[in-house]
Amino acid sequence: MNAPIIHQPKGSNAAWVERRTKAVSRGIGMAAGVMVAKAENSEVWDIEGNRYIDFGGGIAVVNTGHRHPTVMRHVYEQLEKVTHTCAMVMPYAPFIEVCEKLNAVAPISGEVKTALVTTGAEAVENAIKFARCYMGRSDVIAFHGGFHGRTLLGMALTGKVAPYKLKFGPMPAGIWHVPFPIAHRGITVEDSIHAIELLFKADVEPSRVAAIIIEPVQGEGGFYVAPKELMQALRKLCDDHGILLIADEIQSGFGRTGKFFAMEHMGVEPDLMTVAKSLAGGFPLAAVVGKAKIMDAPDPGGIGGTYAGNPIACAAALGVFEVFETEGILAKSVRQGEIIMQRLAAIKAKGKGMAMGDIRGLGAMCAFDVVSKHGGQEPDAAATKALTVKCLERGLLILSCGVYANTIRLLTPLTASEAVLHEGLDILEAAIVGN
Ligand SMILES: Cc1ncc(COP(=O)(O)O)c(C=O)c1O
């Protein structure tokens, strides 16, 4: 999240924002100063009854929409049975069923196992624990612009200083960063691979590196799609040096890119994957999924957590899987991505109002840059913030991201109707071209 607050709250929203300011830590950001009262599929309403089309999806959490009826049915049924025993104390069926489903859909060949946890950052932390434990090695390579969470290790792996690392140091040792290829900034796949080779010469011997962690499509960093050639070169480099490849699919997973996982576009497999966000359609659940021999390396009790794989969250995830199985969500993702990319290209082609830079995406994981002049590349963070304000005031919630805070990312629920999708894009277009 980039901007702390994006508009001047009004009415009873303002009173709540004031209470929030007094009661809540300043360190927790707030993208929109409106208090949500109700949410359904791709729409939310605030406490004043104002309607917003949601192109933020709770930051990539509701790919199957807010409160999908199937997800809610699973949740209500589970509420009547058991809400907590702690899976490490007395297990329950939904926990095991979610692991089985994740093992089946993971793009990893051979025997696969899963460990459920609660948040994305926790999944990342545990992926590194699995990698270290199996490999008997310590270090990890990550990428500039990558985002892996706000815990100590998560922020150390994250490749962006402000606000994630600012004044929170020192960082845990043994984490190295290399450039992520960005064609329009002149950073190539060769540059990234060369940087790793240099790292092996200058900073750390490959035999000390347990894993390379990468988002197949960077999320918070600006929706940059990892070129297939990069992923293939990383796979080879990992194989050559006996290093594990971890795909962080927390933002790019669960249908967002038109496939279940973005790694399916890449032609190579990771050894471990992290998933969270849209896994449970609005309930806190995350997982590490990986090759069974790696997942079985820690001793019992070394992995887990009191709430890890909570029964309600697991029931919700089973609902999400059912929605994927019955509602053609992947085809909807491909279609949504096509519509968004066509509309964004058409808006940019008008060359009016705010200047749009690079437009990019994979499936329905789409974004564009806001730049200082038409045809230019210079990031314009102020204009980006202004655009989010304008859209919110007109009833569209959009989120910014990016190392330069000038990227608008679209994370519309994949279940949104085409009518609502176009309605949202109309608001966006009017806000950009200045109507
Ligand atoms: C790629 C990626 N990894 C990790 C995380 C951290 O997840 P959480 O916020 O659930 O801890 C995020 C959250 O945005 C993410 O996008």
Ligand as a Chemical Component Dictionary entry (heavy atoms), coordinates in Angstrom:
data_LIG
# 
_chem_comp.id                   LIG 
_chem_comp.type                 NON-POLYMER 
_chem_comp.pdbx_formal_charge   0 
_chem_comp.three_letter_code    LIG 
# 
loop_
_chem_comp_atom.comp_id 
_chem_comp_atom.atom_id 
_chem_comp_atom.alt_atom_id 
_chem_comp_atom.type_symbol 
_chem_comp_atom.charge 
_chem_comp_atom.model_Cartn_x 
_chem_comp_atom.model_Cartn_y 
_chem_comp_atom.model_Cartn_z 
_chem_comp_atom.pdbx_ordinal 
LIG C1 C1 C 0 3.404  -11.771 -2.771 1  
LIG C2 C2 C 0 3.054  -11.566 -1.327 2  
LIG N1 N1 N 0 3.707  -12.256 -0.387 3  
LIG C3 C3 C 0 3.417  -12.099 0.916  4  
LIG C4 C4 C 0 2.439  -11.241 1.343  5  
LIG C5 C5 C 0 2.131  -11.096 2.806  6  
LIG O1 O1 O 0 0.847  -11.582 3.071  7  
LIG P1 P1 P 0 0.080  -11.149 4.413  8  
LIG O2 O2 O 0 -0.239 -9.707  4.268  9  
LIG O3 O3 O 0 -1.151 -12.032 4.441  10 
LIG O4 O4 O 0 0.995  -11.422 5.548  11 
LIG C6 C6 C 0 1.732  -10.483 0.386  12 
LIG C7 C7 C 0 0.705  -9.507  0.807  13 
LIG O5 O5 O 0 0.362  -8.593  0.091  14 
LIG C8 C8 C 0 2.051  -10.651 -0.979 15 
LIG O6 O6 O 0 1.421  -9.961  -1.930 16 
# 
loop_
_chem_comp_bond.comp_id 
_chem_comp_bond.atom_id_1 
_chem_comp_bond.atom_id_2 
_chem_comp_bond.value_order 
_chem_comp_bond.pdbx_ordinal 
LIG C1 C2 SING 1  
LIG C2 N1 SING 2  
LIG C2 C8 DOUB 3  
LIG N1 C3 DOUB 4  
LIG C3 C4 SING 5  
LIG C4 C5 SING 6  
LIG C4 C6 DOUB 7  
LIG C5 O1 SING 8  
LIG O1 P1 SING 9  
LIG P1 O2 DOUB 10 
LIG P1 O3 SING 11 
LIG P1 O4 SING 12 
LIG C6 C7 SING 13 
LIG C6 C8 SING 14 
LIG C7 O5 DOUB 15 
LIG C8 O6 SING 16 
# 
